[in-house]
Amino acid sequence: MPMIHLASRLIGTPLLIARCKLDVILAVVGGRIGLANTGVSLTPPAPRARKDSAPGIAVIPVHGSLVRRTLGLEAASGLSSYGQIAQSLDAAVADPQVAGILLDIDSPGGEAGGVFELAERIRAVNARKPVWAHANDSAFSAAYAIAASAGRLSVSQTAGVGSVGVIALHVDQSAKDARDGLAYTALYAGEHKNDLSPHAPLSPEAASSLQAEVDRLYRIFVSQVAQMRNLSEDDVRNTKARLFFGEEAVSLGLADAVSSFDQTLSEFTDALRRQGALTPRERRNAHAYPRSSKELIVSEVLPEALPNHIDDPVVEASIEPASPPVQAPPYAQAQAIAELCLIAGVPQRTAEFLAAGSSEAQVRQVLLSARAEQPDIASRITAETGTQLRPEHSPVVAAVKRLAGEA
């Protein structure tokens, strides 16, 4: 059944794929789908390891031949689906740790169905979070439609882009059927129901219909590439579906730069930093999502609200993790703990209590015990700082209240 499904996606349907790759695919699977076997045997490519990305950048692989759906023909067959790529995009957009998205592309192209919708989706994502693409090592036809939709496209020194064209094949097996002693009779209703049958020559009407669909998809392809690469449609048509490599691709406006993957990643990081999308806090937070509300307060609010170091004579009491887990609303609990620490004169301990999962009652008891163990209790209120211990003036309390309001 998978081979029948594969045959239906290769023969008699328009494809956005480099012709050289299509010939290789037909050489490998031709004998298994009823075509003449050329004797070529290729091993499916091994899944490529995902490259380490810089903090704040999600790297999405776009590798192998592209299809709308894999339907069990997974990466071991050298396929990637538009649906999988779209899901990865959605996850990256939803992840607050991700400031930018890099498409790592190495594909000859594939099916027409679904690629233009994915290209538009990438363009929409780019309006929310920057999306860059890197041809590493090829981005042809449907893969180029994806690459061109990114905000910036770089190519490695040996990489190629282009093949802006559409192709459809019809296989006439009637002569082979006759040699094999086979005669196919099709019974159908509807004048064109048997069009494109491999067991009969292609009729002029069927050829005209298939050519019309190829032309229609080509117009869409040309229009999208022209719009996304800021080129005229004539410029795109004048490429005549050729493949372009390195600097030539850049000179024609089909790509923006020639660089390695690592260089592209470094440049992307610098660009995000200049835009303010990568803050020190975002670079430092490398743990997996989702995070709890407590982690959010400790890692994102308190370190910026508190001084780097405060000398405090209050005795540091040990804090045991809360058990059972705190059930109070996290922001309300955090606000109460922040106010207790402020009143006790130890605002720097707020993050410590929150990280330990301590409850308001536990914090109150620890602070009281610490205060009781001091031989002398000294007042911290001076003429210059008399109002600074009031909760409404604390940056910590203000930060927690602000998060509580947003929640």
LOBA-197212 format. One record per residue (C-alpha): residue number from 1; x, y, z. Coordinates in steps of 0.2 Angstrom, whole numbers. Layout:
% residues N
{node NUM,{X,Y,Z}}
...
//
This chain:
% residues 407
{node 1,{0,0,0}}
{node 2,{14,13,4}}
{node 3,{21,10,-14}}
{node 4,{4,13,-22}}
{node 5,{3,29,-12}}
{node 6,{20,34,-17}}
{node 7,{17,31,-35}}
{node 8,{1,42,-35}}
{node 9,{12,56,-28}}
{node 10,{25,54,-42}}
{node 11,{16,51,-58}}
{node 12,{3,62,-66}}
{node 13,{4,75,-52}}
{node 14,{13,92,-53}}
{node 15,{29,92,-43}}
{node 16,{40,106,-36}}
{node 17,{56,96,-37}}
{node 18,{73,96,-45}}
{node 19,{73,85,-61}}
{node 20,{89,77,-56}}
{node 21,{82,71,-39}}
{node 22,{66,65,-47}}
{node 23,{76,54,-59}}
{node 24,{85,47,-44}}
{node 25,{69,43,-35}}
{node 26,{61,35,-50}}
{node 27,{77,24,-52}}
{node 28,{76,18,-35}}
{node 29,{57,15,-33}}
{node 30,{52,13,-52}}
{node 31,{53,-6,-51}}
{node 32,{42,-7,-36}}
{node 33,{28,4,-43}}
{node 34,{28,-5,-60}}
{node 35,{40,6,-70}}
{node 36,{56,-1,-78}}
{node 37,{70,-4,-66}}
{node 38,{86,4,-70}}
{node 39,{96,-6,-58}}
{node 40,{101,9,-47}}
{node 41,{101,5,-29}}
{node 42,{103,18,-16}}
{node 43,{103,17,3}}
{node 44,{91,29,11}}
{node 45,{100,44,20}}
{node 46,{103,42,38}}
{node 47,{93,54,49}}
{node 48,{104,70,51}}
{node 49,{109,75,69}}
{node 50,{101,92,74}}
{node 51,{114,105,76}}
{node 52,{116,114,92}}
{node 53,{108,130,92}}
{node 54,{112,146,101}}
{node 55,{102,151,116}}
{node 56,{86,159,111}}
{node 57,{86,152,93}}
{node 58,{76,137,87}}
{node 59,{83,127,73}}
{node 60,{70,118,62}}
{node 61,{77,105,50}}
{node 62,{69,104,33}}
{node 63,{78,89,26}}
{node 64,{75,77,12}}
{node 65,{60,76,-1}}
{node 66,{45,86,5}}
{node 67,{27,79,6}}
{node 68,{11,86,13}}
{node 69,{10,71,24}}
{node 70,{22,57,28}}
{node 71,{9,43,31}}
{node 72,{22,31,39}}
{node 73,{35,35,26}}
{node 74,{46,44,39}}
{node 75,{63,51,39}}
{node 76,{71,34,36}}
{node 77,{64,36,18}}
{node 78,{71,53,17}}
{node 79,{55,63,18}}
{node 80,{49,78,28}}
{node 81,{31,84,29}}
{node 82,{24,101,28}}
{node 83,{14,97,43}}
{node 84,{29,92,53}}
{node 85,{37,108,49}}
{node 86,{22,118,53}}
{node 87,{20,110,70}}
{node 88,{39,114,74}}
{node 89,{35,132,69}}
{node 90,{20,133,80}}
{node 91,{30,126,95}}
{node 92,{44,139,92}}
{node 93,{32,153,91}}
{node 94,{23,148,108}}
{node 95,{40,145,117}}
{node 96,{44,161,126}}
{node 97,{62,155,127}}
{node 98,{63,157,108}}
{node 99,{68,174,101}}
{node 100,{71,168,83}}
{node 101,{69,153,71}}
{node 102,{82,146,59}}
{node 103,{77,134,45}}
{node 104,{91,122,41}}
{node 105,{87,117,23}}
{node 106,{94,103,13}}
{node 107,{80,97,1}}
{node 108,{77,95,-18}}
{node 109,{59,100,-16}}
{node 110,{44,89,-17}}
{node 111,{25,90,-18}}
{node 112,{16,105,-23}}
{node 113,{1,102,-12}}
{node 114,{3,112,4}}
{node 115,{20,121,1}}
{node 116,{12,138,-4}}
{node 117,{2,138,12}}
{node 118,{17,133,22}}
{node 119,{27,148,14}}
{node 120,{13,160,19}}
{node 121,{13,153,37}}
{node 122,{32,156,38}}
{node 123,{29,174,32}}
{node 124,{16,176,45}}
{node 125,{28,169,59}}
{node 126,{42,181,53}}
{node 127,{31,195,58}}
{node 128,{30,189,76}}
{node 129,{47,182,78}}
{node 130,{62,183,65}}
{node 131,{64,168,54}}
{node 132,{80,165,44}}
{node 133,{84,151,32}}
{node 134,{100,143,28}}
{node 135,{103,132,12}}
{node 136,{114,118,19}}
{node 137,{117,111,6}}
{node 138,{102,113,-6}}
{node 139,{85,122,-7}}
{node 140,{77,118,-23}}
{node 141,{60,120,-30}}
{node 142,{47,117,-15}}
{node 143,{62,119,-3}}
{node 144,{66,136,-11}}
{node 145,{48,141,-9}}
{node 146,{50,138,10}}
{node 147,{68,146,10}}
{node 148,{62,162,1}}
{node 149,{48,165,13}}
{node 150,{61,168,27}}
{node 151,{66,185,32}}
{node 152,{84,182,27}}
{node 153,{92,167,17}}
{node 154,{110,162,17}}
{node 155,{118,148,7}}
{node 156,{134,138,11}}
{node 157,{148,139,-1}}
{node 158,{143,123,-10}}
{node 159,{124,126,-8}}
{node 160,{112,129,-22}}
{node 161,{95,137,-23}}
{node 162,{82,140,-37}}
{node 163,{73,127,-48}}
{node 164,{58,139,-48}}
{node 165,{47,128,-59}}
{node 166,{34,114,-60}}
{node 167,{35,97,-68}}
{node 168,{23,83,-70}}
{node 169,{26,65,-78}}
{node 170,{15,53,-87}}
{node 171,{21,36,-90}}
{node 172,{14,26,-105}}
{node 173,{16,8,-101}}
{node 174,{4,2,-115}}
{node 175,{19,-5,-126}}
{node 176,{26,-14,-110}}
{node 177,{9,-21,-106}}
{node 178,{7,-28,-124}}
{node 179,{24,-37,-122}}
{node 180,{19,-44,-106}}
{node 181,{3,-50,-113}}
{node 182,{-8,-38,-102}}
{node 183,{-23,-29,-109}}
{node 184,{-31,-16,-97}}
{node 185,{-50,-11,-100}}
{node 186,{-56,4,-90}}
{node 187,{-75,6,-88}}
{node 188,{-79,23,-82}}
{node 189,{-92,37,-82}}
{node 190,{-87,55,-85}}
{node 191,{-77,59,-101}}
{node 192,{-60,63,-92}}
{node 193,{-61,50,-78}}
{node 194,{-48,39,-86}}
{node 195,{-36,53,-91}}
{node 196,{-18,50,-86}}
{node 197,{-20,31,-86}}
{node 198,{-2,24,-87}}
{node 199,{-10,9,-98}}
{node 200,{-15,20,-112}}
{node 201,{-6,34,-122}}
{node 202,{-9,52,-116}}
{node 203,{-23,60,-125}}
{node 204,{-21,78,-132}}
{node 205,{-35,83,-120}}
{node 206,{-27,75,-105}}
{node 207,{-10,83,-109}}
{node 208,{-18,100,-111}}
{node 209,{-27,98,-94}}
{node 210,{-11,93,-85}}
{node 211,{-1,107,-93}}
{node 212,{-14,120,-88}}
{node 213,{-12,114,-70}}
{node 214,{7,115,-71}}
{node 215,{6,133,-78}}
{node 216,{-6,138,-64}}
{node 217,{5,132,-51}}
{node 218,{20,140,-59}}
{node 219,{11,157,-59}}
{node 220,{8,155,-40}}
{node 221,{26,149,-37}}
{node 222,{33,164,-47}}
{node 223,{22,177,-39}}
{node 224,{27,171,-21}}
{node 225,{45,170,-25}}
{node 226,{45,188,-33}}
{node 227,{35,195,-18}}
{node 228,{45,187,-4}}
{node 229,{62,190,-12}}
{node 230,{57,208,-18}}
{node 231,{60,204,-36}}
{node 232,{50,206,-52}}
{node 233,{40,192,-59}}
{node 234,{50,193,-75}}
{node 235,{66,192,-65}}
{node 236,{60,176,-58}}
{node 237,{54,168,-74}}
{node 238,{71,173,-82}}
{node 239,{79,160,-70}}
{node 240,{70,147,-81}}
{node 241,{70,135,-67}}
{node 242,{89,134,-66}}
{node 243,{100,130,-51}}
{node 244,{111,143,-44}}
{node 245,{125,142,-32}}
{node 246,{135,153,-20}}
{node 247,{138,170,-25}}
{node 248,{128,169,-41}}
{node 249,{113,166,-31}}
{node 250,{116,181,-21}}
{node 251,{120,192,-36}}
{node 252,{103,187,-44}}
{node 253,{94,191,-27}}
{node 254,{89,173,-24}}
{node 255,{99,173,-8}}
{node 256,{106,186,4}}
{node 257,{123,180,9}}
{node 258,{136,165,7}}
{node 259,{141,159,24}}
{node 260,{142,143,34}}
{node 261,{129,137,46}}
{node 262,{139,142,61}}
{node 263,{142,160,54}}
{node 264,{123,162,50}}
{node 265,{119,156,68}}
{node 266,{132,169,75}}
{node 267,{125,183,64}}
{node 268,{107,179,69}}
{node 269,{112,180,87}}
{node 270,{120,197,85}}
{node 271,{105,203,75}}
{node 272,{93,197,89}}
{node 273,{104,205,102}}
{node 274,{104,222,93}}
{node 275,{85,221,92}}
{node 276,{84,218,110}}
{node 277,{76,201,108}}
{node 278,{90,192,117}}
{node 279,{92,199,135}}
{node 280,{104,192,147}}
{node 281,{90,184,156}}
{node 282,{84,175,141}}
{node 283,{102,169,137}}
{node 284,{104,162,154}}
{node 285,{87,153,155}}
{node 286,{91,137,145}}
{node 287,{80,125,154}}
{node 288,{65,116,146}}
{node 289,{47,123,146}}
{node 290,{34,124,153}}
{node 291,{40,132,168}}
{node 292,{30,134,184}}
{node 293,{24,151,191}}
{node 294,{37,150,205}}
{node 295,{51,147,193}}
{node 296,{45,162,182}}
{node 297,{45,174,197}}
{node 298,{62,168,204}}
{node 299,{72,168,187}}
{node 300,{63,183,178}}
{node 301,{57,195,192}}
{node 302,{68,194,207}}
{node 303,{86,194,201}}
{node 304,{83,210,192}}
{node 305,{73,218,206}}
{node 306,{86,214,220}}
{node 307,{103,221,222}}
{node 308,{118,210,217}}
{node 309,{124,209,235}}
{node 310,{118,215,252}}
{node 311,{127,213,268}}
{node 312,{115,208,281}}
{node 313,{118,204,300}}
{node 314,{102,194,301}}
{node 315,{106,175,305}}
{node 316,{103,164,290}}
{node 317,{91,150,295}}
{node 318,{90,134,285}}
{node 319,{75,132,274}}
{node 320,{67,115,271}}
{node 321,{58,112,255}}
{node 322,{39,114,257}}
{node 323,{29,98,259}}
{node 324,{16,96,254}}
{node 325,{18,108,239}}
{node 326,{11,125,241}}
{node 327,{-7,126,235}}
{node 328,{-10,145,237}}
{node 329,{-11,155,221}}
{node 330,{8,157,216}}
{node 331,{8,176,213}}
{node 332,{-2,180,229}}
{node 333,{10,169,239}}
{node 334,{25,177,231}}
{node 335,{19,194,236}}
{node 336,{16,190,254}}
{node 337,{33,182,255}}
{node 338,{41,197,247}}
{node 339,{32,209,259}}
{node 340,{38,198,274}}
{node 341,{56,198,269}}
{node 342,{55,217,266}}
{node 343,{48,221,283}}
{node 344,{61,209,291}}
{node 345,{75,219,282}}
{node 346,{80,204,272}}
{node 347,{73,207,254}}
{node 348,{87,198,246}}
{node 349,{81,182,254}}
{node 350,{64,182,244}}
{node 351,{71,172,229}}
{node 352,{78,159,241}}
{node 353,{62,156,250}}
{node 354,{52,155,233}}
{node 355,{65,143,226}}
{node 356,{63,132,241}}
{node 357,{44,132,239}}
{node 358,{41,138,256}}
{node 359,{24,144,262}}
{node 360,{20,161,269}}
{node 361,{19,153,287}}
{node 362,{36,144,285}}
{node 363,{44,160,279}}
{node 364,{36,170,294}}
{node 365,{43,156,306}}
{node 366,{60,156,299}}
{node 367,{62,175,300}}
{node 368,{55,176,317}}
{node 369,{67,162,323}}
{node 370,{82,171,314}}
{node 371,{77,187,323}}
{node 372,{76,179,340}}
{node 373,{93,171,338}}
{node 374,{101,189,336}}
{node 375,{109,195,352}}
{node 376,{104,213,348}}
{node 377,{90,219,337}}
{node 378,{96,235,328}}
{node 379,{84,247,319}}
{node 380,{87,249,301}}
{node 381,{76,264,299}}
{node 382,{86,280,296}}
{node 383,{81,298,292}}
{node 384,{87,294,274}}
{node 385,{78,278,272}}
{node 386,{63,279,283}}
{node 387,{51,275,269}}
{node 388,{61,263,259}}
{node 389,{54,248,270}}
{node 390,{36,251,265}}
{node 391,{30,237,254}}
{node 392,{22,249,241}}
{node 393,{39,256,238}}
{node 394,{48,240,235}}
{node 395,{53,235,218}}
{node 396,{52,217,222}}
{node 397,{34,218,228}}
{node 398,{30,230,213}}
{node 399,{36,217,201}}
{node 400,{26,203,209}}
{node 401,{10,214,209}}
{node 402,{13,218,191}}
{node 403,{14,199,187}}
{node 404,{-1,196,197}}
{node 405,{-11,209,188}}
{node 406,{-6,201,171}}
{node 407,{-11,184,177}}
//
